[in-house]
Amino acid sequence: MNIEIFYSNEQDKLIPPEDIEQLIEQCTRAALEEEGIDDDAQVSVTLVDNESIREINREHRDIDKATDVLSFPLGDDDSFDTDPETGAILLGDIVISLERADEQAKEFGHSFRREVAFLITHSLFHLLGYDHVDSDEDEKLMFGKQDKVLQKLGITRES
């Protein structure tokens, strides 16, 4: 499985984890493996600040506040769009507020890197069709999968 990452850091308030692109690739690969998907895939990850994510949240969800991560899946009807040249599945776009990630890492008492990995993984499962808003059962399933992926990668609250 080949994973193509489109990565952009569009904020200047915090330095992302040193291995951010590798972290994105590892989380993506592990999430796809957890779902039994072995297709080549593409994902876009953009790092922003609180003000930028607030604007995006307001524009796309009519919610005028900063959030930690936003997911914009591609495809519909439980199927993925594919790159016509490579055949890779197009997962979609992830937007992460590094400011909010830093705040949450401090709040939850774990590393900034762990929080960023959690947000990447959380968003990937949204791109893969999971939603935790409407169902407690779906929330349990999604968070269980996230925990399994992070454990597999050795990314714990203590790391």
LUMGU-252135 format. One record per residue (C-alpha): x negated, y negated, z; residue number from 0; residue in three letters. Coordinates in steps of 0.1 Angstrom, whole numbers, plus 5000, padded with zeros to 4 digits. Layout:
# LUMGU-252135
east; north; up; i; aa
X; Y; Z; NUM; Ala
...
END
This chain:
# LUMGU-252135
east; north; up; i; aa
5000; 5000; 5000; 0; Met
4986; 4966; 4990; 1; Asn
4998; 4936; 5010; 2; Ile
4994; 4902; 4994; 3; Glu
4996; 4873; 5018; 4; Ile
5003; 4837; 5009; 5; Phe
4991; 4818; 5039; 6; Tyr
4992; 4780; 5045; 7; Ser
4983; 4760; 5076; 8; Asn
5002; 4728; 5073; 9; Glu
4996; 4714; 5108; 10; Gln
4965; 4700; 5125; 11; Asp
4975; 4701; 5162; 12; Lys
4962; 4736; 5171; 13; Leu
4936; 4760; 5157; 14; Ile
4953; 4792; 5146; 15; Pro
4939; 4825; 5158; 16; Pro
4905; 4831; 5141; 17; Glu
4918; 4863; 5124; 18; Asp
4952; 4849; 5114; 19; Ile
4952; 4863; 5079; 20; Glu
4941; 4897; 5090; 21; Gln
4967; 4896; 5118; 22; Leu
4994; 4888; 5092; 23; Ile
4983; 4917; 5071; 24; Glu
4981; 4941; 5100; 25; Gln
5015; 4932; 5113; 26; Cys
5031; 4934; 5079; 27; Thr
5016; 4968; 5071; 28; Arg
5026; 4982; 5105; 29; Ala
5062; 4968; 5102; 30; Ala
5065; 4983; 5067; 31; Leu
5052; 5016; 5079; 32; Glu
5076; 5016; 5109; 33; Glu
5104; 5012; 5083; 34; Glu
5090; 5040; 5061; 35; Gly
5082; 5016; 5033; 36; Ile
5050; 5023; 5014; 37; Asp
5055; 4998; 4985; 38; Asp
5031; 4970; 4977; 39; Asp
5045; 4938; 4993; 40; Ala
5041; 4901; 4993; 41; Gln
5048; 4877; 5022; 42; Val
5044; 4840; 5027; 43; Ser
5034; 4826; 5061; 44; Val
5032; 4789; 5068; 45; Thr
5021; 4774; 5101; 46; Leu
5036; 4741; 5110; 47; Val
5041; 4718; 5141; 48; Asp
5073; 4713; 5161; 49; Asn
5084; 4683; 5141; 50; Glu
5081; 4701; 5108; 51; Ser
5099; 4732; 5119; 52; Ile
5126; 4710; 5134; 53; Arg
5131; 4694; 5100; 54; Glu
5133; 4728; 5083; 55; Ile
5157; 4741; 5109; 56; Asn
5179; 4710; 5105; 57; Arg
5178; 4713; 5067; 58; Glu
5185; 4750; 5064; 59; His
5205; 4759; 5095; 60; Arg
5220; 4726; 5106; 61; Asp
5203; 4729; 5139; 62; Ile
5185; 4697; 5149; 63; Asp
5158; 4711; 5172; 64; Lys
5124; 4728; 5170; 65; Ala
5123; 4766; 5171; 66; Thr
5094; 4790; 5172; 67; Asp
5099; 4808; 5139; 68; Val
5121; 4808; 5109; 69; Leu
5126; 4836; 5084; 70; Ser
5137; 4833; 5048; 71; Phe
5142; 4867; 5032; 72; Pro
5143; 4873; 4995; 73; Leu
5167; 4896; 4978; 74; Gly
5202; 4905; 4988; 75; Asp
5226; 4934; 4993; 76; Asp
5199; 4952; 5013; 77; Asp
5175; 4953; 4984; 78; Ser
5143; 4934; 4977; 79; Phe
5133; 4913; 4948; 80; Asp
5102; 4925; 4931; 81; Thr
5073; 4908; 4914; 82; Asp
5078; 4916; 4877; 83; Pro
5040; 4918; 4871; 84; Glu
5030; 4939; 4900; 85; Thr
5062; 4956; 4912; 86; Gly
5054; 4945; 4947; 87; Ala
5084; 4939; 4969; 88; Ile
5089; 4902; 4978; 89; Leu
5097; 4901; 5015; 90; Leu
5101; 4863; 5018; 91; Gly
5088; 4834; 5038; 92; Asp
5079; 4830; 5075; 93; Ile
5075; 4796; 5091; 94; Val
5059; 4795; 5125; 95; Ile
5055; 4765; 5148; 96; Ser
5021; 4769; 5164; 97; Leu
5030; 4743; 5190; 98; Glu
5060; 4763; 5201; 99; Arg
5039; 4795; 5200; 100; Ala
5013; 4779; 5223; 101; Asp
5041; 4767; 5247; 102; Glu
5057; 4802; 5248; 103; Gln
5023; 4820; 5253; 104; Ala
5018; 4798; 5284; 105; Lys
5054; 4803; 5295; 106; Glu
5052; 4841; 5292; 107; Phe
5016; 4844; 5305; 108; Gly
5000; 4860; 5276; 109; His
4975; 4850; 5249; 110; Ser
4982; 4826; 5220; 111; Phe
4971; 4853; 5196; 112; Arg
4996; 4878; 5211; 113; Arg
5025; 4852; 5208; 114; Glu
5016; 4845; 5171; 115; Val
5015; 4883; 5164; 116; Ala
5049; 4887; 5181; 117; Phe
5064; 4859; 5160; 118; Leu
5050; 4873; 5128; 119; Ile
5063; 4908; 5136; 120; Thr
5097; 4894; 5148; 121; His
5101; 4875; 5116; 122; Ser
5090; 4904; 5095; 123; Leu
5119; 4925; 5109; 124; Phe
5143; 4897; 5100; 125; His
5128; 4898; 5064; 126; Leu
5134; 4936; 5065; 127; Leu
5171; 4930; 5072; 128; Gly
5174; 4931; 5110; 129; Tyr
5194; 4906; 5130; 130; Asp
5197; 4903; 5168; 131; His
5222; 4875; 5170; 132; Val
5255; 4893; 5164; 133; Asp
5249; 4927; 5182; 134; Ser
5233; 4938; 5214; 135; Asp
5226; 4972; 5197; 136; Glu
5208; 4956; 5168; 137; Asp
5188; 4934; 5192; 138; Glu
5177; 4965; 5211; 139; Lys
5167; 4983; 5179; 140; Leu
5148; 4953; 5165; 141; Met
5129; 4945; 5197; 142; Phe
5121; 4982; 5202; 143; Gly
5106; 4983; 5167; 144; Lys
5087; 4950; 5173; 145; Gln
5072; 4964; 5206; 146; Asp
5063; 4997; 5188; 147; Lys
5044; 4978; 5161; 148; Val
5025; 4955; 5185; 149; Leu
5016; 4986; 5207; 150; Gln
5004; 5004; 5176; 151; Lys
4981; 4974; 5169; 152; Leu
4969; 4972; 5205; 153; Gly
4984; 4938; 5209; 154; Ile
4998; 4937; 5244; 155; Thr
5008; 4910; 5268; 156; Arg
4975; 4916; 5285; 157; Glu
4954; 4913; 5253; 158; Ser
END
